[in-house]
Amino acid sequence: MFGRRAVFGKKQPAIDGPARQDFGPNDRVFDPSLWEGERGEFLRRFGFAPDDPKNRLDLQEPVSAQLARDKAALSKALAALNRVSPNPIGAFTLLREELWHGRFGAFLLGRLDLSPHRAWNTIFLPLDSAGAAALGLPIGTKSDDDVAELEIFIEMIAELYSGKPGSEANALAIVCDGVAGNFPYLFPAERLDYSPAVRDARRRVRSFAFGRASTTRFKKEIIIKSQQTFLGKPEEQLVA
């Protein structure tokens, strides 16, 4: 904190605030031992699971901090890619990053651990015609989707997550689940022990992102080819 001014003729000593504890991905609200036996069954019955984002302490920090960290990681990966590529490559999101700066940012990150800068929402594409010809991929374009319109769909997925969906949300679930079912290699099984509500919501956001982008900006074959070209372990990266 700050050193105080001399109020009574002498400068008061500076007082340090409590040190901030940095939590890692293995730090949990509920201790791992609580998931054993009847206690674990009780927690699961009420919608908790060991790896749910709301049980992870590192995901409770501000959305802005998490976004900055993930964006920096993506920039580092992109820089490494461009060091070995003969043609410039850019990163393009399926769903706009601005969606995370709005009212559903905390839901997408804090409840689902879905960041816009990770592999599920990012594809790499060439930035010039030479790269497009060499890779057989189009030059990348940024999304101009209306964020307010995107929020309508995310709100429906949030309704499904809460267990209180309307008829439109149920219809969206059928569409999203159908997309994921048609492209199982793009939607591999989760590697973490999530509750059913989290697993379903994560899959639906990801399938909505794929379906939306493939109908408004890129053919689905383009998204698939980009991931096959640039992702070394899609079965892990697409659910990270």
Secondary structure, DSSP 8 states (H G I E B T S, - for coil): ------SSSS--------------TT-BSS-GGGGSHHHHHHHHHTT--TT-GGGBGGGGS-HHHHHHHHHHHHHHHHHHHHHH-SS-EEEEESS-GGGGGTTTHHIIIIIT---TTSGGGEEEEESSHHHHHHHT----------HHHHHHHHHHHHHHHHT---HHHHHHHHHHHHHHHH-GGGS---SS---HHHHHHHHHHHHHHHHHHHHHTS-HHHHHHHHHHH-S-HHHHTT-
